[in-house]
Amino acid sequence: MDSLFILNTSGTPLIEKHWSDELSIRRASLVVVPAFVRHLHSVAALRDVEPVWSSPQDTVCIHIQRGDLIYLGVVSHEISPIEVIEFLEGVVQALSEYIGQLSEVTIKENFVTVYELLSEMVDSGSIVTTDTAVLRGLVPVPSLVNRVIENVSGIGIGPDKRPNVNTSSTPWRPQGIRHASNEFFVDIVERIDALVDADGLVVTYDVSGDIDCKSRLSGMPDLVMVLNRPEAMDDVAFHPCVRRRKWDSDRMIGFVPPDGQFKLASFHVAMDTSPRSLPLHVNAKSSRNGHVYTVEILLEPGQCNGRTIEKVSVRVPLPQQAYNIGVQCKIGTHAVNNARSPQVEWNIKSMKPGDRGLKLGSPPETGTSFAEQGVAAAFVEFEVAGYSASSIKVDALRLLRESYKLFKGVRYVTKAGTFQVRF
């Protein structure tokens, strides 16, 4: 990797870190990033920008957007885009654990800490680590006193205040950790990627997920996690703390956990074991009467074990020529956004059985239809707490090596990934 930039949504760089020669640095800062920002502004919505973009200067820009910040990696040599995206995700995770909520203000307030973390994550352009358990041994977690010193002097704390580097056989977990209460919490977060046609039929369906953990355990515990449907998990990527041999032989996850928050595993659900059930049914239809176009969208809770569907959002892009946009909805709130291109957003805080109905109409200037304008789909987001789309659950969590009582908890969340409904 040549350079990394953290930008706000307007494209202004907040922090930049380089691992290349002076000429490449000037090219990235003065040519590549401005060209990338112009590319962002040429797209109707930031969420529709492809994560990989080839710049005119023989470089590739790879980015992710999280909240109001854009994390941009610039590379000029051959590297897997997935590797860069995974690194950027690791940067977001590490910064979140160090400084909390990420925003333009918190990035500026913790500039020294962010810069030190980036320096440890990458060495001479090669990605080293994004594991916060390792980074804590290299970069101190900022305190109120440290922040005051950094803001006043512009420098970080001295080397004599740095924590000791962990040299044990488990680099992700130092010796001597003690907690007043010993707790371990698991979140299984699944995402549904689906494409639904105008007749309400599911064209494509895919489920992927993460096993996120929060550990507050004393000593050097050894945990074994038993899942009810391990055979349904495909393309599993584990944290370095996992003993792969135990998974291959017994389909159990054995590991010595890092202290704090970490991602234990990422997985994809095998298609032949997936139930292909949608927790939210979406039907979209369009009709035309002269120059007036009407789009009608109906929402109805599906198979989610009676759970409440929360944070429902439906975004309908409209043609550039659309005007006099009228919206009618029975529940929730709606907004018409004309910032870059016309679109209607419908937000519902929660849905229960029987809640349904959204109708909007948009008469374009021309007589072309939505499909002819390249607009013929709605994008849906939702979240269902306590529901697992794959039915993968934790059957048991066993503690070895330590004799204290373990307090544990498991939560399941299913979200919409790329959920598109055509009309």
QUIPE-V615974 format. One line per field, one symbol per residue. psi: psi as a letter, one per 40 degrees, with the letter a starting at -180 (. if undefined). Layout:
BEGIN
psi=???
END
This chain:
BEGIN
psi=hdihihiieeehhdihhifaidddddddddddddddddddeeidideehidhhhieffihhhiihhbeihhhhhieihihddddddddddddddddddebhhiddddddfdddddddddddhhfehhciehdddddedhihhiddddddddddeiaiideeiiihheiegeehiifhhidihihihhhhihhhihhaeeeihdihhhiiihhihhgiiagihihhhidgdeehifhhiieehhddddddefihhihiihaiihdiiiihhdeehefhhehhhhhiiihgbehhhhhhhihhbgffeihhifhhhhhiiidehifhhhhidiaiiihhfddihihhhhhdihihehihhhiihhidieiidddeehfiihhiihhiehhdeehihdihihidieihhhiihihhhihbghhhi.
END
